[in-house]
Amino acid sequence: MVLPKHEPLKVILDANFFFVPSQFNLDIFEELANLLNQRFKPILLSSTQEELHGLAESSSPQTHKQALLALKLAEKCSFVPVEKYSGETYDDVIVRVSSDWKVPVGTNDRELRKRLRQKRIAVIFLRQKHRLAIDGTV
């Protein structure tokens, strides 16, 4: 009997999650592997990539530098094109897609975390500036 191969767990990553390595010297992919203890597939939504490109064009030299590093890290993710509807924020897109897919989201945005938890979406975030934690079940 052949057992079905389990699909890796999809994890949508928010733009600010890609800033964790440059701000706190933490390998987010290694930390996700340790935290989830299962195969996972980091997901970069096209809207999040668009947000990172916007931040890379920022006038602040520090934000520019961090956004460029974030875009480099984002290359390790599976890219998923999504539509950003008129009037929708980047966070709205993440909430909509993660709700549709029933997958966790990596973010440090307090407001977004609250919105996701209200929809019973698991949230992965930085705790105590040196490790990732999860709120909810995957």
N, C-alpha and C positions, 0 to 999 in steps of 0.2 A: 504494500500500500504506500502510495506517495503522499506525503503530507503537503498541504498547500503552502507555498511560500508566503510568508507574511510581508505585506508591504511595509516599508519603513514609515515611521510616524512622521507626518509632515508638521513642520513648525514654521509658522510665518514670523519673519523678523521685521521689527519696526526700525525706522531709520536711526533712532537714538541708540538702539541696541548695538549697532555697528560702531558706535563711539566708545563703547566699554573698553576695548583693547587699548586704545590710545589714551584714555583717561585714567584707567585703573590697572593697566598692564596685565590683563587677563585674557587668556585664549578662550573666546566664547564657544568655539566649536568643540574643544576638548572638554570644557566645563559642561556643555550640553550633553555630551556623550556620557560623562560621569553622572550627571543628574538624572538623565532619562533611563540609563542602563538598558537601552535597546537601540536598534538601528533607527536612525532618523534622517530626514531629508530637510535641510534648511531651505526655506522658500523666500525668494525675493520677488515681491509683487512689482509690476511695472510702475505703479504709482509711487512705491517707496523708492525705486531707482530714480524716478523723476524728482522726488523730494531731495534725495542725496545730491543730484546734479545741481539743483537750485542752491543747496547749502555750499557746494563747492565753488559756486560763483559769488559767494558771500564776500562782503567787503572786509570782514574780520579775518586777518591772516591766520589766526589760530583755528577758526571754524573752517576756513578754506583747506588748511592742511589736514585737519581731522576728517573732513568730508572726502578728500581724495583717498585717504587711507581706508575709510569706510567703503568707498566704491571698489577699492582693490579687494577688500575682504568679501564684498558682496559677490565677487566672481566665483567664490566657492559654493554659492547657492544655486538652486534650480530656479531659473527665471520663469515667471508665470505672467503672461500679459493679461491685464484686467482693465476693464473700462472704469474710468473715473467719471461719474455722472455729474452733470451741471449742478453746482451748489454743494457737492460733496467735498469734505476735507479728506486729507490723506488718512486720517484716523477713521473716518467713516468707511472708507474702502476696506481697511483692515477689519473693522467690526463686521461688516457685511460678509466678506469672504470667509473669515474664520467661523462665523455663525453658520454659513452655508455648508462649509466643509467639516465643521465640528472638530477643529484642530487647535492646539495651543498657539499662543503668540508670545514671542520674546519682546518685551518692552520695559523701559524704565519710566515711561510717561504715566504719572500718577492718575491723571484724568482718564486716560485710555484704559488703564488697568481696572479702574472702577467700572467703566462702561462694559468691559469684557466680562468681568465677574458677575455683573447684573444679568448677563446673558448666559451665565454658567460656562464660560469659556476659560480654560486653564491659562494662567499667565506665568511666564518665566521672567524673573527679574533679578537684578543685582541686589544682594543682601550684604550689608556691612562692608561694602566696597571691596570684598575679596572672594566672593563666591556667588553662584547662582542659586536661586531658590524657586520653588514652584508653588503657586496658589491655585488649588483646584486639582482635579484628577484628569489624567490623560488616558 
